[in-house]
Amino acid sequence: MMELQGINVLVDGYNLEMVQGTGIKTYGVTLIKALTSLGVNVDLLCSRYSNSISSVLNEALFFDRQNTTITSRKSQAESILFAAIQGFQEAKEIPVSDFVIKQDGDFIFDCLASSGKVFNIYDCYKLANNLYKLFPIQTKLRIPKKIDIWHTSYPIPIKINNAKRITTIHDIIPLKLPHTTLDDKKLFFNIINNAIKHSEIILTVSKTTKEDILHRFDIQPEKIHVTYQPIPIIDNYNLVEADIIPTFLKKYKLKFKKYILFVGAIEPKKNVGRLIDAYSGLDTDMQLVIVGKKGWLWEDEIGKLEAIFDRGFTRKVKLLEYVPKKDLIYLYKGAFCFVFPSLYEGFGLPPLEAMSLGCPVITSNVASLPEVCGDAAIYVDPYNSDDIRQAIEKLINNPQMKAQLIEAGKERVRYFNMENYAKRLYDAYSLVI
């Protein structure tokens, strides 16, 4: 087995700290698990409120779900000043003892090895981004431990001790589809440039993202390495007997194989509005189930429901803003099909999750989605709601095609298993250490 035994890697907690999941948070968890499997000692840098000389109180403050109110009571200037003062100090180690009720286990305890440490500097990521916006310089932070590699799962203008840096860039959507995000485009461009300049290598989750970066930034192709992303679905859930799923679905008032599923944030990029238009033209008794939190301009995407289906639209379209990961697995397994007409994805994890759980996939013919899904999906023009509708109709009327997609999906996901991901990660790290 390949190993990077004894290497100390610090991973950012920028997305891992979020209470609810994101694609990059999922990436961070699987990154840490893969590095740990290669013998790496992985530590984590967080930015929660924790500012006491007492280690016991530090731990309690770190895991306090009310810590965000501390920031909200301060003005932005006060918050940045307070964070800046701490930035001149060493990061504090959070002991993470057993006395704390581990509500945040998915972001700390499930992904760190027993030898891994959690370091914390309050608001360090907000500080770094704000300072970089004002003065294009990296924020230097000190960790009370020798760090060999500082691996950021998102471009962050932070320098750690004398560590070499690896940065993962998932996509450059703010520059590709600027109308679909609220990002400060100039700041985003400059932070990506900074990451390219100060990183030993750049990792991407698809060839599509690599080509996008090469097209818009001054960087040599050999500095960018495609590792893709593993599927974090737990294999044991695939062992669930099919006759248990209909009973479970009663929790959401759904019938087995009698609904079309979408999973993703409700925002312009995900293209939920055209999916609703496509569904409205179907002659079917199946429901449309939309799982995802409301993002930017969500009203423009789903505000049309009452106009299309009248006030009783909830009988046709079910909105589930957030469901636990375990429940989501059952929703995938119980769906007739999964439709994901996104306008752009740097990788596109939900279609692979659906495939891994035996759910046939209809997705967009743009960006990385054909690269990732291969021959295991039906492809549509995401800008054409009629094309999306016709693809769903084709699947409804062709049971043989559905069966073929399910089998092709099971084969496709093997390429994105943890073992293959760890090998690609090892090859990239070997160029740096």
FENQUI-V125781 format. One record per backbone hydrogen bond with DSSP energy under -0.5 kcal/mol. NH is the residue of the N-H (numbers start at 0). CO is the residue of the C=O. E is the energy in kcal/mol with one decimal. If there is no record, write none. Layout:
# FENQUI-V125781
NH&CO&E ; NH&CO&E
This chain:
# FENQUI-V125781
3&37&-4.5 ; 5&38&-1.3 ; 6&3&-1.9 ; 8&6&-0.7 ; 8&40&-2.4 ; 9&148&-2.8 ; 10&8&-0.5 ; 10&42&-2.7 ; 11&150&-1.4 ; 12&44&-2.2 ; 16&12&-2.0 ; 17&14&-1.4 ; 25&21&-2.3 ; 26&22&-2.0 ; 27&23&-2.4 ; 28&24&-2.1 ; 29&25&-2.2 ; 30&26&-2.5 ; 31&27&-2.1 ; 32&28&-2.1 ; 33&29&-2.4 ; 34&30&-2.6 ; 35&31&-2.5 ; 36&32&-1.9 ; 37&33&-0.9 ; 37&34&-0.7 ; 38&35&-1.7 ; 39&34&-2.2 ; 40&6&-2.6 ; 41&39&-0.8 ; 42&8&-2.8 ; 43&116&-2.4 ; 44&10&-2.2 ; 45&43&-0.6 ; 45&118&-3.0 ; 49&47&-0.5 ; 54&52&-0.5 ; 57&53&-2.6 ; 58&54&-2.0 ; 59&55&-1.9 ; 60&56&-3.0 ; 61&57&-2.3 ; 62&58&-1.7 ; 63&60&-1.1 ; 64&62&-0.6 ; 66&63&-1.7 ; 68&65&-2.0 ; 69&66&-1.1 ; 70&66&-0.8 ; 71&67&-1.9 ; 72&68&-1.3 ; 73&70&-1.3 ; 78&74&-2.5 ; 79&75&-2.5 ; 80&76&-2.5 ; 81&77&-2.7 ; 82&78&-2.3 ; 83&79&-2.7 ; 84&80&-2.2 ; 85&81&-1.5 ; 86&82&-1.6 ; 87&83&-0.8 ; 87&84&-0.8 ; 88&85&-1.8 ; 90&141&-3.0 ; 91&119&-2.2 ; 93&117&-3.4 ; 94&92&-0.6 ; 99&96&-1.0 ; 101&99&-0.6 ; 102&100&-2.3 ; 104&101&-1.1 ; 106&103&-1.8 ; 107&103&-1.3 ; 109&104&-2.5 ; 110&107&-0.8 ; 111&107&-1.7 ; 115&112&-1.5 ; 117&93&-0.6 ; 118&43&-3.4 ; 118&116&-0.6 ; 119&91&-2.0 ; 120&45&-2.1 ; 122&46&-2.6 ; 123&120&-1.9 ; 126&122&-2.7 ; 127&123&-2.3 ; 128&124&-2.3 ; 129&125&-2.5 ; 130&126&-2.7 ; 131&127&-2.2 ; 132&128&-1.6 ; 133&129&-1.7 ; 134&130&-3.7 ; 136&134&-3.2 ; 138&156&-2.6 ; 139&137&-0.5 ; 140&138&-0.5 ; 140&158&-2.7 ; 141&88&-0.6 ; 144&142&-2.6 ; 146&144&-0.5 ; 147&7&-1.9 ; 147&145&-0.5 ; 148&7&-2.0 ; 149&163&-3.3 ; 150&9&-2.6 ; 150&148&-0.7 ; 151&149&-0.7 ; 151&165&-2.2 ; 152&150&-0.5 ; 157&155&-2.3 ; 158&138&-2.8 ; 160&140&-1.8 ; 160&158&-0.6 ; 162&159&-2.4 ; 163&147&-2.4 ; 165&149&-2.0 ; 166&200&-1.5 ; 167&151&-2.6 ; 168&166&-0.5 ; 168&202&-2.8 ; 169&167&-0.6 ; 174&171&-1.7 ; 175&171&-1.5 ; 176&172&-3.3 ; 179&176&-2.2 ; 180&177&-1.2 ; 184&182&-1.0 ; 187&183&-2.8 ; 188&184&-2.4 ; 189&185&-2.4 ; 190&186&-2.6 ; 191&187&-2.2 ; 192&188&-2.3 ; 193&189&-2.3 ; 194&190&-2.3 ; 195&191&-2.4 ; 196&192&-2.3 ; 197&193&-2.2 ; 198&194&-1.1 ; 199&164&-3.0 ; 200&164&-0.8 ; 201&222&-2.7 ; 202&166&-2.8 ; 203&224&-2.2 ; 204&168&-0.6 ; 209&205&-1.6 ; 210&206&-2.6 ; 211&207&-2.2 ; 212&208&-2.4 ; 213&209&-2.4 ; 214&210&-1.9 ; 215&211&-1.1 ; 215&212&-0.5 ; 216&212&-2.2 ; 218&216&-1.3 ; 222&219&-1.9 ; 223&220&-1.7 ; 224&201&-2.9 ; 226&203&-2.5 ; 226&224&-0.6 ; 227&203&-1.0 ; 230&415&-1.6 ; 231&229&-0.6 ; 236&233&-1.6 ; 237&234&-1.8 ; 238&235&-1.4 ; 239&236&-1.2 ; 243&240&-1.8 ; 244&240&-0.7 ; 244&241&-0.6 ; 245&241&-0.8 ; 247&243&-1.9 ; 248&244&-2.4 ; 249&245&-0.6 ; 249&246&-0.9 ; 250&247&-1.9 ; 251&248&-1.5 ; 252&249&-1.2 ; 253&248&-2.0 ; 256&333&-3.4 ; 257&254&-2.2 ; 259&286&-3.2 ; 260&336&-2.5 ; 261&288&-2.4 ; 263&290&-2.7 ; 265&292&-2.6 ; 266&264&-1.2 ; 267&295&-0.6 ; 269&266&-1.1 ; 270&266&-0.7 ; 270&267&-1.2 ; 271&266&-0.5 ; 274&270&-1.3 ; 275&271&-2.4 ; 276&272&-2.0 ; 277&273&-2.5 ; 278&274&-2.5 ; 279&275&-2.3 ; 280&276&-0.8 ; 280&277&-0.8 ; 281&278&-1.8 ; 283&281&-1.0 ; 286&257&-2.0 ; 287&315&-2.5 ; 288&259&-3.3 ; 288&286&-0.5 ; 289&287&-0.6 ; 289&317&-2.8 ; 290&261&-2.9 ; 290&288&-0.6 ; 291&289&-0.6 ; 291&319&-1.9 ; 294&265&-2.2 ; 297&294&-1.4 ; 299&296&-0.7 ; 300&296&-0.8 ; 300&297&-0.7 ; 301&297&-2.3 ; 302&298&-2.3 ; 304&301&-1.6 ; 307&303&-2.2 ; 308&304&-3.1 ; 309&305&-1.8 ; 312&309&-1.2 ; 313&310&-0.6 ; 314&311&-2.0 ; 315&312&-1.5 ; 316&312&-3.4 ; 317&287&-2.8 ; 318&316&-0.5 ; 319&289&-2.9 ; 319&317&-0.6 ; 320&318&-0.6 ; 327&323&-2.3 ; 328&324&-1.7 ; 329&325&-1.3 ; 330&326&-2.1 ; 331&327&-2.3 ; 332&328&-2.1 ; 333&329&-1.9 ; 334&330&-0.8 ; 334&331&-0.9 ; 335&258&-2.9 ; 336&258&-0.8 ; 337&359&-2.9 ; 338&260&-2.7 ; 339&361&-2.9 ; 341&339&-0.6 ; 342&268&-3.1 ; 343&268&-0.5 ; 351&347&-0.7 ; 351&348&-0.6 ; 352&348&-2.3 ; 353&349&-2.5 ; 354&350&-2.3 ; 355&351&-2.5 ; 356&352&-0.8 ; 356&353&-1.0 ; 357&354&-1.9 ; 358&353&-2.4 ; 359&357&-0.5 ; 361&337&-2.7 ; 362&377&-2.7 ; 363&339&-1.2 ; 364&379&-2.0 ; 367&344&-1.4 ; 368&365&-1.3 ; 371&367&-2.5 ; 372&368&-2.9 ; 373&369&-1.7 ; 375&372&-2.0 ; 377&360&-2.2 ; 379&362&-2.0 ; 381&379&-0.8 ; 383&380&-2.0 ; 384&382&-0.6 ; 387&383&-1.6 ; 388&384&-2.5 ; 389&385&-2.7 ; 390&386&-1.7 ; 391&387&-1.8 ; 392&388&-2.4 ; 393&389&-2.4 ; 394&390&-1.8 ; 395&391&-2.3 ; 396&392&-2.3 ; 397&394&-0.7 ; 401&397&-1.8 ; 402&398&-2.2 ; 403&399&-2.2 ; 404&400&-2.4 ; 405&401&-2.0 ; 406&402&-1.9 ; 407&403&-2.7 ; 408&404&-2.5 ; 409&405&-1.8 ; 410&406&-1.6 ; 411&407&-2.3 ; 412&408&-2.1 ; 413&410&-0.8 ; 414&411&-1.4 ; 415&412&-1.3 ; 416&413&-1.4 ; 420&416&-1.9 ; 421&417&-2.6 ; 422&418&-1.7 ; 423&419&-2.1 ; 424&420&-2.5 ; 425&421&-2.5 ; 426&422&-2.3 ; 427&423&-1.7 ; 428&424&-2.6 ; 429&425&-2.2 ; 430&427&-1.2 ; 431&428&-1.9 ; 432&428&-2.1
